[in-house]
């Protein structure tokens, strides 16, 4: 069973990051955190460490891409001289 994605939310397969197809941000982050825990424990064989590190790198790229897309969709409310909402403008995240 696949999880429902909000309308307009980008599909993970559209991020261009291999092996992250249809992974929502929260699941990708959860998997990335688990990889970090396993690597920090230090009880993973070298070959497996390299493989899960590479997976972690792909997950990190995927999460960054999804965050950038979310940031691009966020807008800030602009206020007029009287302090009332006047419109919206792109959020300057830098």
PyMOL Python script that loads the backbone (N, CA, C, O; Angstrom):
from pymol import cmd

cmd.read_pdbstr("""\
ATOM      1  N   UNK A   1       0.851  -1.178   0.000  1.00  0.00           N
ATOM      2  CA  UNK A   1       0.000   0.000   0.000  1.00  0.00           C
ATOM      3  C   UNK A   1       0.893   1.235   0.000  1.00  0.00           C
ATOM      4  O   UNK A   1       1.821   1.315   0.804  1.00  0.00           O
ATOM      5  N   UNK A   2       0.638   2.195  -0.876  1.00  0.00           N
ATOM      6  CA  UNK A   2       1.433   3.413  -0.933  1.00  0.00           C
ATOM      7  C   UNK A   2       0.736   4.513  -0.159  1.00  0.00           C
ATOM      8  O   UNK A   2      -0.488   4.535  -0.038  1.00  0.00           O
ATOM      9  N   UNK A   3       1.555   5.442   0.370  1.00  0.00           N
ATOM     10  CA  UNK A   3       1.001   6.555   1.129  1.00  0.00           C
ATOM     11  C   UNK A   3       0.439   7.596   0.182  1.00  0.00           C
ATOM     12  O   UNK A   3       0.966   7.809  -0.910  1.00  0.00           O
ATOM     13  N   UNK A   4      -0.625   8.238   0.604  1.00  0.00           N
ATOM     14  CA  UNK A   4      -1.215   9.314  -0.189  1.00  0.00           C
ATOM     15  C   UNK A   4      -0.310  10.531  -0.103  1.00  0.00           C
ATOM     16  O   UNK A   4       0.272  10.811   0.945  1.00  0.00           O
ATOM     17  N   UNK A   5      -0.195  11.248  -1.206  1.00  0.00           N
ATOM     18  CA  UNK A   5       0.626  12.446  -1.248  1.00  0.00           C
ATOM     19  C   UNK A   5      -0.312  13.614  -1.479  1.00  0.00           C
ATOM     20  O   UNK A   5      -1.227  13.515  -2.295  1.00  0.00           O
ATOM     21  N   UNK A   6      -0.101  14.735  -0.767  1.00  0.00           N
ATOM     22  CA  UNK A   6      -0.968  15.885  -0.979  1.00  0.00           C
ATOM     23  C   UNK A   6      -0.960  16.305  -2.440  1.00  0.00           C
ATOM     24  O   UNK A   6       0.053  16.164  -3.124  1.00  0.00           O
ATOM     25  N   UNK A   7      -2.075  16.816  -2.913  1.00  0.00           N
ATOM     26  CA  UNK A   7      -2.167  17.288  -4.289  1.00  0.00           C
ATOM     27  C   UNK A   7      -1.112  18.351  -4.524  1.00  0.00           C
ATOM     28  O   UNK A   7      -0.940  19.260  -3.711  1.00  0.00           O
ATOM     29  N   UNK A   8      -0.412  18.237  -5.630  1.00  0.00           N
ATOM     30  CA  UNK A   8       0.615  19.214  -5.963  1.00  0.00           C
ATOM     31  C   UNK A   8       1.968  18.921  -5.366  1.00  0.00           C
ATOM     32  O   UNK A   8       2.946  19.588  -5.706  1.00  0.00           O
ATOM     33  N   UNK A   9       2.054  17.931  -4.473  1.00  0.00           N
ATOM     34  CA  UNK A   9       3.345  17.591  -3.878  1.00  0.00           C
ATOM     35  C   UNK A   9       4.171  16.857  -4.910  1.00  0.00           C
ATOM     36  O   UNK A   9       3.643  16.017  -5.640  1.00  0.00           O
ATOM     37  N   UNK A  10       5.479  17.161  -4.988  1.00  0.00           N
ATOM     38  CA  UNK A  10       6.291  16.510  -6.002  1.00  0.00           C
ATOM     39  C   UNK A  10       6.509  15.048  -5.676  1.00  0.00           C
ATOM     40  O   UNK A  10       6.661  14.673  -4.514  1.00  0.00           O
ATOM     41  N   UNK A  11       6.523  14.243  -6.691  1.00  0.00           N
ATOM     42  CA  UNK A  11       6.833  12.831  -6.543  1.00  0.00           C
ATOM     43  C   UNK A  11       8.331  12.707  -6.327  1.00  0.00           C
ATOM     44  O   UNK A  11       9.109  13.444  -6.933  1.00  0.00           O
ATOM     45  N   UNK A  12       8.742  11.781  -5.470  1.00  0.00           N
ATOM     46  CA  UNK A  12      10.156  11.596  -5.213  1.00  0.00           C
ATOM     47  C   UNK A  12      10.893  11.219  -6.483  1.00  0.00           C
ATOM     48  O   UNK A  12      12.072  11.537  -6.639  1.00  0.00           O
ATOM     49  N   UNK A  13      10.206  10.545  -7.390  1.00  0.00           N
ATOM     50  CA  UNK A  13      10.868  10.146  -8.621  1.00  0.00           C
ATOM     51  C   UNK A  13      11.196  11.360  -9.484  1.00  0.00           C
ATOM     52  O   UNK A  13      12.008  11.258 -10.403  1.00  0.00           O
ATOM     53  N   UNK A  14      10.583  12.499  -9.207  1.00  0.00           N
ATOM     54  CA  UNK A  14      10.859  13.701  -9.983  1.00  0.00           C
ATOM     55  C   UNK A  14      12.067  14.459  -9.454  1.00  0.00           C
ATOM     56  O   UNK A  14      12.449  15.476 -10.033  1.00  0.00           O
ATOM     57  N   UNK A  15      12.677  13.994  -8.371  1.00  0.00           N
ATOM     58  CA  UNK A  15      13.852  14.676  -7.841  1.00  0.00           C
ATOM     59  C   UNK A  15      15.104  14.281  -8.592  1.00  0.00           C
ATOM     60  O   UNK A  15      16.128  14.954  -8.475  1.00  0.00           O
ATOM     61  N   UNK A  16      15.046  13.191  -9.370  1.00  0.00           N
ATOM     62  CA  UNK A  16      16.210  12.768 -10.120  1.00  0.00           C
ATOM     63  C   UNK A  16      17.242  12.043  -9.280  1.00  0.00           C
ATOM     64  O   UNK A  16      18.344  11.781  -9.761  1.00  0.00           O
ATOM     65  N   UNK A  17      16.919  11.714  -8.051  1.00  0.00           N
ATOM     66  CA  UNK A  17      17.849  11.014  -7.174  1.00  0.00           C
ATOM     67  C   UNK A  17      17.516   9.521  -7.213  1.00  0.00           C
ATOM     68  O   UNK A  17      16.442   9.116  -6.768  1.00  0.00           O
ATOM     69  N   UNK A  18      18.440   8.693  -7.750  1.00  0.00           N
ATOM     70  CA  UNK A  18      18.156   7.266  -7.892  1.00  0.00           C
ATOM     71  C   UNK A  18      17.875   6.595  -6.552  1.00  0.00           C
ATOM     72  O   UNK A  18      18.491   6.923  -5.538  1.00  0.00           O
ATOM     73  N   UNK A  19      16.950   5.664  -6.561  1.00  0.00           N
ATOM     74  CA  UNK A  19      16.663   4.876  -5.372  1.00  0.00           C
ATOM     75  C   UNK A  19      15.780   5.557  -4.353  1.00  0.00           C
ATOM     76  O   UNK A  19      15.635   5.059  -3.236  1.00  0.00           O
ATOM     77  N   UNK A  20      15.187   6.684  -4.709  1.00  0.00           N
ATOM     78  CA  UNK A  20      14.316   7.379  -3.759  1.00  0.00           C
ATOM     79  C   UNK A  20      12.910   7.541  -4.324  1.00  0.00           C
ATOM     80  O   UNK A  20      12.125   8.356  -3.840  1.00  0.00           O
ATOM     81  N   UNK A  21      12.608   6.774  -5.329  1.00  0.00           N
ATOM     82  CA  UNK A  21      11.326   6.875  -6.011  1.00  0.00           C
ATOM     83  C   UNK A  21      10.152   6.811  -5.037  1.00  0.00           C
ATOM     84  O   UNK A  21      10.041   5.881  -4.239  1.00  0.00           O
ATOM     85  N   UNK A  22       9.279   7.814  -5.116  1.00  0.00           N
ATOM     86  CA  UNK A  22       8.053   7.888  -4.312  1.00  0.00           C
ATOM     87  C   UNK A  22       8.278   7.894  -2.799  1.00  0.00           C
ATOM     88  O   UNK A  22       7.382   7.500  -2.053  1.00  0.00           O
ATOM     89  N   UNK A  23       9.440   8.327  -2.329  1.00  0.00           N
ATOM     90  CA  UNK A  23       9.695   8.428  -0.893  1.00  0.00           C
ATOM     91  C   UNK A  23       9.318   9.826  -0.422  1.00  0.00           C
ATOM     92  O   UNK A  23       9.916  10.805  -0.870  1.00  0.00           O
ATOM     93  N   UNK A  24       8.335   9.942   0.476  1.00  0.00           N
ATOM     94  CA  UNK A  24       8.038  11.276   1.017  1.00  0.00           C
ATOM     95  C   UNK A  24       9.192  11.757   1.902  1.00  0.00           C
ATOM     96  O   UNK A  24       9.994  10.956   2.382  1.00  0.00           O
ATOM     97  N   UNK A  25       9.263  13.042   2.104  1.00  0.00           N
ATOM     98  CA  UNK A  25      10.354  13.644   2.876  1.00  0.00           C
ATOM     99  C   UNK A  25      10.530  12.974   4.233  1.00  0.00           C
ATOM    100  O   UNK A  25      11.650  12.640   4.620  1.00  0.00           O
ATOM    101  N   UNK A  26       9.445  12.779   4.947  1.00  0.00           N
ATOM    102  CA  UNK A  26       9.529  12.239   6.310  1.00  0.00           C
ATOM    103  C   UNK A  26      10.139  10.840   6.328  1.00  0.00           C
ATOM    104  O   UNK A  26      10.949  10.526   7.200  1.00  0.00           O
ATOM    105  N   UNK A  27       9.750   9.994   5.358  1.00  0.00           N
ATOM    106  CA  UNK A  27      10.301   8.634   5.281  1.00  0.00           C
ATOM    107  C   UNK A  27      11.778   8.669   4.915  1.00  0.00           C
ATOM    108  O   UNK A  27      12.578   7.924   5.482  1.00  0.00           O
ATOM    109  N   UNK A  28      12.144   9.529   3.972  1.00  0.00           N
ATOM    110  CA  UNK A  28      13.546   9.645   3.566  1.00  0.00           C
ATOM    111  C   UNK A  28      14.394  10.108   4.741  1.00  0.00           C
ATOM    112  O   UNK A  28      15.489   9.590   4.960  1.00  0.00           O
ATOM    113  N   UNK A  29      13.903  11.067   5.489  1.00  0.00           N
ATOM    114  CA  UNK A  29      14.640  11.569   6.648  1.00  0.00           C
ATOM    115  C   UNK A  29      14.773  10.490   7.717  1.00  0.00           C
ATOM    116  O   UNK A  29      15.827  10.355   8.339  1.00  0.00           O
ATOM    117  N   UNK A  30      13.718   9.731   7.928  1.00  0.00           N
ATOM    118  CA  UNK A  30      13.742   8.633   8.894  1.00  0.00           C
ATOM    119  C   UNK A  30      14.811   7.601   8.508  1.00  0.00           C
ATOM    120  O   UNK A  30      15.574   7.141   9.358  1.00  0.00           O
ATOM    121  N   UNK A  31      14.858   7.246   7.223  1.00  0.00           N
ATOM    122  CA  UNK A  31      15.859   6.283   6.754  1.00  0.00           C
ATOM    123  C   UNK A  31      17.267   6.852   6.897  1.00  0.00           C
ATOM    124  O   UNK A  31      18.194   6.136   7.275  1.00  0.00           O
ATOM    125  N   UNK A  32      17.424   8.122   6.600  1.00  0.00           N
ATOM    126  CA  UNK A  32      18.727   8.775   6.730  1.00  0.00           C
ATOM    127  C   UNK A  32      19.190   8.778   8.184  1.00  0.00           C
ATOM    128  O   UNK A  32      20.360   8.514   8.460  1.00  0.00           O
ATOM    129  N   UNK A  33      18.291   9.071   9.109  1.00  0.00           N
ATOM    130  CA  UNK A  33      18.638   9.060  10.531  1.00  0.00           C
ATOM    131  C   UNK A  33      19.052   7.665  10.993  1.00  0.00           C
ATOM    132  O   UNK A  33      19.967   7.526  11.805  1.00  0.00           O
ATOM    133  N   UNK A  34      18.383   6.637  10.481  1.00  0.00           N
ATOM    134  CA  UNK A  34      18.742   5.262  10.834  1.00  0.00           C
ATOM    135  C   UNK A  34      20.138   4.910  10.312  1.00  0.00           C
ATOM    136  O   UNK A  34      20.911   4.241  10.998  1.00  0.00           O
ATOM    137  N   UNK A  35      20.452   5.357   9.113  1.00  0.00           N
ATOM    138  CA  UNK A  35      21.789   5.126   8.559  1.00  0.00           C
ATOM    139  C   UNK A  35      22.839   5.789   9.426  1.00  0.00           C
ATOM    140  O   UNK A  35      23.871   5.187   9.722  1.00  0.00           O
ATOM    141  N   UNK A  36      22.590   7.016   9.836  1.00  0.00           N
ATOM    142  CA  UNK A  36      23.537   7.735  10.698  1.00  0.00           C
ATOM    143  C   UNK A  36      23.740   6.978  12.012  1.00  0.00           C
ATOM    144  O   UNK A  36      24.873   6.823  12.468  1.00  0.00           O
ATOM    145  N   UNK A  37      22.648   6.505  12.624  1.00  0.00           N
ATOM    146  CA  UNK A  37      22.766   5.737  13.880  1.00  0.00           C
ATOM    147  C   UNK A  37      23.619   4.495  13.675  1.00  0.00           C
ATOM    148  O   UNK A  37      24.491   4.199  14.491  1.00  0.00           O
ATOM    149  N   UNK A  38      23.374   3.772  12.595  1.00  0.00           N
ATOM    150  CA  UNK A  38      24.132   2.539  12.342  1.00  0.00           C
ATOM    151  C   UNK A  38      25.613   2.839  12.129  1.00  0.00           C
ATOM    152  O   UNK A  38      26.473   2.131  12.653  1.00  0.00           O
ATOM    153  N   UNK A  39      25.910   3.885  11.362  1.00  0.00           N
ATOM    154  CA  UNK A  39      27.305   4.230  11.113  1.00  0.00           C
ATOM    155  C   UNK A  39      27.997   4.728  12.380  1.00  0.00           C
ATOM    156  O   UNK A  39      29.171   4.432  12.600  1.00  0.00           O
ATOM    157  N   UNK A  40      27.283   5.475  13.207  1.00  0.00           N
ATOM    158  CA  UNK A  40      27.862   5.977  14.453  1.00  0.00           C
ATOM    159  C   UNK A  40      28.151   4.862  15.447  1.00  0.00           C
ATOM    160  O   UNK A  40      29.099   4.954  16.227  1.00  0.00           O
ATOM    161  N   UNK A  41      27.335   3.801  15.423  1.00  0.00           N
ATOM    162  CA  UNK A  41      27.587   2.665  16.314  1.00  0.00           C
ATOM    163  C   UNK A  41      28.910   1.999  15.973  1.00  0.00           C
ATOM    164  O   UNK A  41      29.600   1.498  16.861  1.00  0.00           O
ATOM    165  N   UNK A  42      29.268   1.989  14.701  1.00  0.00           N
ATOM    166  CA  UNK A  42      30.545   1.441  14.279  1.00  0.00           C
ATOM    167  C   UNK A  42      30.594  -0.078  14.205  1.00  0.00           C
ATOM    168  O   UNK A  42      31.679  -0.647  14.085  1.00  0.00           O
ATOM    169  N   UNK A  43      29.459  -0.744  14.274  1.00  0.00           N
ATOM    170  CA  UNK A  43      29.459  -2.207  14.254  1.00  0.00           C
ATOM    171  C   UNK A  43      29.017  -2.777  12.901  1.00  0.00           C
ATOM    172  O   UNK A  43      28.619  -3.938  12.813  1.00  0.00           O
ATOM    173  N   UNK A  44      29.090  -1.960  11.858  1.00  0.00           N
ATOM    174  CA  UNK A  44      28.692  -2.386  10.525  1.00  0.00           C
ATOM    175  C   UNK A  44      29.961  -2.738   9.744  1.00  0.00           C
ATOM    176  O   UNK A  44      30.918  -1.964   9.757  1.00  0.00           O
ATOM    177  N   UNK A  45      29.990  -3.886   9.066  1.00  0.00           N
ATOM    178  CA  UNK A  45      31.163  -4.248   8.266  1.00  0.00           C
ATOM    179  C   UNK A  45      31.477  -3.175   7.226  1.00  0.00           C
ATOM    180  O   UNK A  45      30.587  -2.446   6.788  1.00  0.00           O
ATOM    181  N   UNK A  46      32.732  -3.085   6.839  1.00  0.00           N
ATOM    182  CA  UNK A  46      33.188  -2.032   5.938  1.00  0.00           C
ATOM    183  C   UNK A  46      32.389  -1.965   4.638  1.00  0.00           C
ATOM    184  O   UNK A  46      31.935  -0.888   4.252  1.00  0.00           O
ATOM    185  N   UNK A  47      32.212  -3.092   3.962  1.00  0.00           N
ATOM    186  CA  UNK A  47      31.472  -3.089   2.695  1.00  0.00           C
ATOM    187  C   UNK A  47      30.057  -2.556   2.870  1.00  0.00           C
ATOM    188  O   UNK A  47      29.569  -1.770   2.058  1.00  0.00           O
ATOM    189  N   UNK A  48      29.409  -2.995   3.940  1.00  0.00           N
ATOM    190  CA  UNK A  48      28.049  -2.530   4.209  1.00  0.00           C
ATOM    191  C   UNK A  48      28.052  -1.053   4.587  1.00  0.00           C
ATOM    192  O   UNK A  48      27.140  -0.315   4.213  1.00  0.00           O
ATOM    193  N   UNK A  49      29.067  -0.618   5.322  1.00  0.00           N
ATOM    194  CA  UNK A  49      29.181   0.796   5.692  1.00  0.00           C
ATOM    195  C   UNK A  49      29.246   1.673   4.459  1.00  0.00           C
ATOM    196  O   UNK A  49      28.589   2.712   4.394  1.00  0.00           O
ATOM    197  N   UNK A  50      30.037   1.256   3.481  1.00  0.00           N
ATOM    198  CA  UNK A  50      30.160   2.031   2.247  1.00  0.00           C
ATOM    199  C   UNK A  50      28.821   2.069   1.521  1.00  0.00           C
ATOM    200  O   UNK A  50      28.408   3.122   1.035  1.00  0.00           O
ATOM    201  N   UNK A  51      28.144   0.929   1.445  1.00  0.00           N
ATOM    202  CA  UNK A  51      26.861   0.863   0.744  1.00  0.00           C
ATOM    203  C   UNK A  51      25.809   1.736   1.420  1.00  0.00           C
ATOM    204  O   UNK A  51      25.086   2.464   0.741  1.00  0.00           O
ATOM    205  N   UNK A  52      25.712   1.673   2.748  1.00  0.00           N
ATOM    206  CA  UNK A  52      24.678   2.472   3.410  1.00  0.00           C
ATOM    207  C   UNK A  52      25.059   3.951   3.433  1.00  0.00           C
ATOM    208  O   UNK A  52      24.182   4.814   3.446  1.00  0.00           O
ATOM    209  N   UNK A  53      26.365   4.251   3.437  1.00  0.00           N
ATOM    210  CA  UNK A  53      26.790   5.647   3.330  1.00  0.00           C
ATOM    211  C   UNK A  53      26.332   6.226   1.989  1.00  0.00           C
ATOM    212  O   UNK A  53      25.821   7.344   1.926  1.00  0.00           O
ATOM    213  N   UNK A  54      26.523   5.445   0.916  1.00  0.00           N
ATOM    214  CA  UNK A  54      26.100   5.900  -0.413  1.00  0.00           C
ATOM    215  C   UNK A  54      24.588   6.085  -0.462  1.00  0.00           C
ATOM    216  O   UNK A  54      24.099   7.041  -1.063  1.00  0.00           O
ATOM    217  N   UNK A  55      23.851   5.181   0.163  1.00  0.00           N
ATOM    218  CA  UNK A  55      22.391   5.320   0.235  1.00  0.00           C
ATOM    219  C   UNK A  55      22.039   6.597   0.999  1.00  0.00           C
ATOM    220  O   UNK A  55      21.142   7.340   0.603  1.00  0.00           O
ATOM    221  N   UNK A  56      22.747   6.840   2.086  1.00  0.00           N
ATOM    222  CA  UNK A  56      22.517   8.052   2.876  1.00  0.00           C
ATOM    223  C   UNK A  56      22.770   9.312   2.072  1.00  0.00           C
ATOM    224  O   UNK A  56      22.043  10.296   2.204  1.00  0.00           O
ATOM    225  N   UNK A  57      23.794   9.283   1.245  1.00  0.00           N
ATOM    226  CA  UNK A  57      24.098  10.430   0.394  1.00  0.00           C
ATOM    227  C   UNK A  57      22.952  10.696  -0.589  1.00  0.00           C
ATOM    228  O   UNK A  57      22.582  11.849  -0.810  1.00  0.00           O
ATOM    229  N   UNK A  58      22.391   9.631  -1.180  1.00  0.00           N
ATOM    230  CA  UNK A  58      21.252   9.792  -2.100  1.00  0.00           C
ATOM    231  C   UNK A  58      20.033  10.325  -1.348  1.00  0.00           C
ATOM    232  O   UNK A  58      19.313  11.183  -1.859  1.00  0.00           O
ATOM    233  N   UNK A  59      19.799   9.814  -0.132  1.00  0.00           N
ATOM    234  CA  UNK A  59      18.663  10.290   0.665  1.00  0.00           C
ATOM    235  C   UNK A  59      18.821  11.759   1.027  1.00  0.00           C
ATOM    236  O   UNK A  59      17.851  12.517   1.005  1.00  0.00           O
ATOM    237  N   UNK A  60      20.043  12.162   1.360  1.00  0.00           N
ATOM    238  CA  UNK A  60      20.318  13.559   1.703  1.00  0.00           C
ATOM    239  C   UNK A  60      20.012  14.462   0.504  1.00  0.00           C
ATOM    240  O   UNK A  60      19.371  15.502   0.658  1.00  0.00           O
ATOM    241  N   UNK A  61      20.464  14.069  -0.677  1.00  0.00           N
ATOM    242  CA  UNK A  61      20.187  14.851  -1.891  1.00  0.00           C
ATOM    243  C   UNK A  61      18.685  14.941  -2.134  1.00  0.00           C
ATOM    244  O   UNK A  61      18.167  16.001  -2.485  1.00  0.00           O
ATOM    245  N   UNK A  62      17.994  13.827  -1.945  1.00  0.00           N
ATOM    246  CA  UNK A  62      16.548  13.783  -2.145  1.00  0.00           C
ATOM    247  C   UNK A  62      15.849  14.744  -1.180  1.00  0.00           C
ATOM    248  O   UNK A  62      14.980  15.512  -1.592  1.00  0.00           O
ATOM    249  N   UNK A  63      16.223  14.704   0.095  1.00  0.00           N
ATOM    250  CA  UNK A  63      15.612  15.589   1.096  1.00  0.00           C
ATOM    251  C   UNK A  63      15.892  17.051   0.770  1.00  0.00           C
ATOM    252  O   UNK A  63      14.999  17.893   0.873  1.00  0.00           O
ATOM    253  N   UNK A  64      17.117  17.355   0.380  1.00  0.00           N
ATOM    254  CA  UNK A  64      17.458  18.738   0.024  1.00  0.00           C
ATOM    255  C   UNK A  64      16.613  19.236  -1.144  1.00  0.00           C
ATOM    256  O   UNK A  64      16.139  20.372  -1.135  1.00  0.00           O
ATOM    257  N   UNK A  65      16.426  18.384  -2.146  1.00  0.00           N
ATOM    258  CA  UNK A  65      15.630  18.763  -3.313  1.00  0.00           C
ATOM    259  C   UNK A  65      14.178  19.018  -2.918  1.00  0.00           C
ATOM    260  O   UNK A  65      13.576  19.998  -3.356  1.00  0.00           O
ATOM    261  N   UNK A  66      13.614  18.137  -2.088  1.00  0.00           N
ATOM    262  CA  UNK A  66      12.231  18.326  -1.661  1.00  0.00           C
ATOM    263  C   UNK A  66      12.080  19.591  -0.822  1.00  0.00           C
ATOM    264  O   UNK A  66      11.075  20.291  -0.944  1.00  0.00           O
ATOM    265  N   UNK A  67      13.061  19.894   0.028  1.00  0.00           N
ATOM    266  CA  UNK A  67      13.009  21.116   0.832  1.00  0.00           C
ATOM    267  C   UNK A  67      13.085  22.361  -0.050  1.00  0.00           C
ATOM    268  O   UNK A  67      12.363  23.331   0.177  1.00  0.00           O
ATOM    269  N   UNK A  68      13.957  22.333  -1.053  1.00  0.00           N
ATOM    270  CA  UNK A  68      14.064  23.485  -1.959  1.00  0.00           C
ATOM    271  C   UNK A  68      12.750  23.716  -2.693  1.00  0.00           C
ATOM    272  O   UNK A  68      12.328  24.857  -2.882  1.00  0.00           O
ATOM    273  N   UNK A  69      12.111  22.636  -3.102  1.00  0.00           N
ATOM    274  CA  UNK A  69      10.823  22.774  -3.792  1.00  0.00           C
ATOM    275  C   UNK A  69       9.758  23.332  -2.850  1.00  0.00           C
ATOM    276  O   UNK A  69       8.936  24.153  -3.257  1.00  0.00           O
ATOM    277  N   UNK A  70       9.772  22.892  -1.602  1.00  0.00           N
ATOM    278  CA  UNK A  70       8.803  23.407  -0.633  1.00  0.00           C
ATOM    279  C   UNK A  70       9.048  24.891  -0.374  1.00  0.00           C
ATOM    280  O   UNK A  70       8.105  25.681  -0.313  1.00  0.00           O
ATOM    281  N   UNK A  71      10.318  25.266  -0.221  1.00  0.00           N
ATOM    282  CA  UNK A  71      10.651  26.673   0.013  1.00  0.00           C
ATOM    283  C   UNK A  71      10.191  27.551  -1.145  1.00  0.00           C
ATOM    284  O   UNK A  71       9.733  28.674  -0.934  1.00  0.00           O
ATOM    285  N   UNK A  72      10.311  27.045  -2.353  1.00  0.00           N
ATOM    286  CA  UNK A  72       9.909  27.822  -3.528  1.00  0.00           C
ATOM    287  C   UNK A  72       8.404  28.065  -3.557  1.00  0.00           C
ATOM    288  O   UNK A  72       7.941  29.011  -4.195  1.00  0.00           O
ATOM    289  N   UNK A  73       7.644  27.225  -2.878  1.00  0.00           N
ATOM    290  CA  UNK A  73       6.190  27.362  -2.875  1.00  0.00           C
ATOM    291  C   UNK A  73       5.691  28.268  -1.751  1.00  0.00           C
ATOM    292  O   UNK A  73       4.541  28.705  -1.778  1.00  0.00           O
ATOM    293  N   UNK A  74       6.531  28.551  -0.778  1.00  0.00           N
ATOM    294  CA  UNK A  74       6.120  29.361   0.375  1.00  0.00           C
ATOM    295  C   UNK A  74       6.156  30.838  -0.003  1.00  0.00           C
ATOM    296  O   UNK A  74       7.091  31.299  -0.658  1.00  0.00           O
ATOM    297  N   UNK A  75       5.151  31.557   0.406  1.00  0.00           N
ATOM    298  CA  UNK A  75       5.087  32.988   0.148  1.00  0.00           C
ATOM    299  C   UNK A  75       4.908  33.729   1.470  1.00  0.00           C
ATOM    300  O   UNK A  75       4.398  33.174   2.444  1.00  0.00           O
ATOM    301  N   UNK A  76       5.330  34.974   1.489  1.00  0.00           N
ATOM    302  CA  UNK A  76       5.112  35.789   2.682  1.00  0.00           C
ATOM    303  C   UNK A  76       4.025  36.820   2.383  1.00  0.00           C
ATOM    304  O   UNK A  76       3.853  37.264   1.248  1.00  0.00           O
ATOM    305  N   UNK A  77       3.319  37.175   3.411  1.00  0.00           N
ATOM    306  CA  UNK A  77       2.251  38.166   3.278  1.00  0.00           C
ATOM    307  C   UNK A  77       2.894  39.544   3.364  1.00  0.00           C
ATOM    308  O   UNK A  77       3.663  39.820   4.284  1.00  0.00           O
ATOM    309  N   UNK A  78       2.576  40.403   2.405  1.00  0.00           N
ATOM    310  CA  UNK A  78       3.089  41.773   2.441  1.00  0.00           C
ATOM    311  C   UNK A  78       2.035  42.669   3.080  1.00  0.00           C
ATOM    312  O   UNK A  78       0.833  42.489   2.885  1.00  0.00           O
ATOM    313  N   UNK A  79       2.517  43.631   3.839  1.00  0.00           N
ATOM    314  CA  UNK A  79       1.618  44.541   4.549  1.00  0.00           C
ATOM    315  C   UNK A  79       1.681  45.926   3.936  1.00  0.00           C
ATOM    316  O   UNK A  79       2.739  46.386   3.507  1.00  0.00           O
ATOM    317  N   UNK A  80       0.553  46.571   3.902  1.00  0.00           N
ATOM    318  CA  UNK A  80       0.479  47.942   3.420  1.00  0.00           C
ATOM    319  C   UNK A  80       0.883  48.907   4.518  1.00  0.00           C
ATOM    320  O   UNK A  80       1.166  48.483   5.638  1.00  0.00           O
ATOM    321  N   UNK A  81       0.915  50.204   4.215  1.00  0.00           N
ATOM    322  CA  UNK A  81       1.307  51.223   5.198  1.00  0.00           C
ATOM    323  C   UNK A  81       0.412  51.229   6.439  1.00  0.00           C
ATOM    324  O   UNK A  81       0.838  51.636   7.519  1.00  0.00           O
ATOM    325  N   UNK A  82      -0.822  50.777   6.274  1.00  0.00           N
ATOM    326  CA  UNK A  82      -1.743  50.760   7.414  1.00  0.00           C
ATOM    327  C   UNK A  82      -1.617  49.470   8.237  1.00  0.00           C
ATOM    328  O   UNK A  82      -2.341  49.283   9.215  1.00  0.00           O
ATOM    329  N   UNK A  83      -0.694  48.579   7.837  1.00  0.00           N
ATOM    330  CA  UNK A  83      -0.488  47.343   8.596  1.00  0.00           C
ATOM    331  C   UNK A  83      -1.413  46.213   8.204  1.00  0.00           C
ATOM    332  O   UNK A  83      -1.360  45.138   8.801  1.00  0.00           O
ATOM    333  N   UNK A  84      -2.255  46.431   7.218  1.00  0.00           N
ATOM    334  CA  UNK A  84      -3.180  45.389   6.783  1.00  0.00           C
ATOM    335  C   UNK A  84      -2.551  44.590   5.647  1.00  0.00           C
ATOM    336  O   UNK A  84      -1.716  45.095   4.898  1.00  0.00           O
ATOM    337  N   UNK A  85      -2.972  43.333   5.539  1.00  0.00           N
ATOM    338  CA  UNK A  85      -2.449  42.471   4.475  1.00  0.00           C
ATOM    339  C   UNK A  85      -2.780  43.085   3.126  1.00  0.00           C
ATOM    340  O   UNK A  85      -3.913  43.483   2.859  1.00  0.00           O
ATOM    341  N   UNK A  86      -1.755  43.148   2.285  1.00  0.00           N
ATOM    342  CA  UNK A  86      -1.912  43.782   0.985  1.00  0.00           C
ATOM    343  C   UNK A  86      -1.748  42.794  -0.163  1.00  0.00           C
ATOM    344  O   UNK A  86      -2.319  42.994  -1.235  1.00  0.00           O
ATOM    345  N   UNK A  87      -0.987  41.749   0.043  1.00  0.00           N
ATOM    346  CA  UNK A  87      -0.742  40.780  -1.020  1.00  0.00           C
ATOM    347  C   UNK A  87       0.290  39.774  -0.545  1.00  0.00           C
ATOM    348  O   UNK A  87       0.546  39.636   0.651  1.00  0.00           O
ATOM    349  N   UNK A  88       0.875  39.075  -1.502  1.00  0.00           N
ATOM    350  CA  UNK A  88       1.908  38.095  -1.192  1.00  0.00           C
ATOM    351  C   UNK A  88       3.108  38.309  -2.095  1.00  0.00           C
ATOM    352  O   UNK A  88       2.992  38.849  -3.195  1.00  0.00           O
ATOM    353  N   UNK A  89       4.264  37.873  -1.611  1.00  0.00           N
ATOM    354  CA  UNK A  89       5.505  37.961  -2.376  1.00  0.00           C
ATOM    355  C   UNK A  89       6.292  36.680  -2.096  1.00  0.00           C
ATOM    356  O   UNK A  89       6.094  36.050  -1.058  1.00  0.00           O
ATOM    357  N   UNK A  90       7.178  36.293  -3.005  1.00  0.00           N
ATOM    358  CA  UNK A  90       7.992  35.109  -2.744  1.00  0.00           C
ATOM    359  C   UNK A  90       8.799  35.282  -1.459  1.00  0.00           C
ATOM    360  O   UNK A  90       9.272  36.377  -1.152  1.00  0.00           O
ATOM    361  N   UNK A  91       8.948  34.209  -0.728  1.00  0.00           N
ATOM    362  CA  UNK A  91       9.727  34.231   0.508  1.00  0.00           C
ATOM    363  C   UNK A  91      11.197  34.231   0.174  1.00  0.00           C
ATOM    364  O   UNK A  91      11.663  33.367  -0.570  1.00  0.00           O
ATOM    365  N   UNK A  92      11.934  35.175   0.705  1.00  0.00           N
ATOM    366  CA  UNK A  92      13.384  35.242   0.495  1.00  0.00           C
ATOM    367  C   UNK A  92      14.050  34.383   1.564  1.00  0.00           C
ATOM    368  O   UNK A  92      14.144  34.783   2.724  1.00  0.00           O
ATOM    369  N   UNK A  93      14.512  33.195   1.161  1.00  0.00           N
ATOM    370  CA  UNK A  93      15.057  32.251   2.135  1.00  0.00           C
ATOM    371  C   UNK A  93      16.556  32.373   2.315  1.00  0.00           C
ATOM    372  O   UNK A  93      17.142  31.636   3.108  1.00  0.00           O
ATOM    373  N   UNK A  94      17.183  33.275   1.607  1.00  0.00           N
ATOM    374  CA  UNK A  94      18.633  33.413   1.714  1.00  0.00           C
ATOM    375  C   UNK A  94      19.022  34.405   2.764  1.00  0.00           C
ATOM    376  O   UNK A  94      20.211  34.639   2.982  1.00  0.00           O
TER     377      UNK A  94
END
""", "prot")
cmd.dss("prot")
cmd.show_as("cartoon", "prot")
cmd.util.cbc("prot")
cmd.orient("prot")
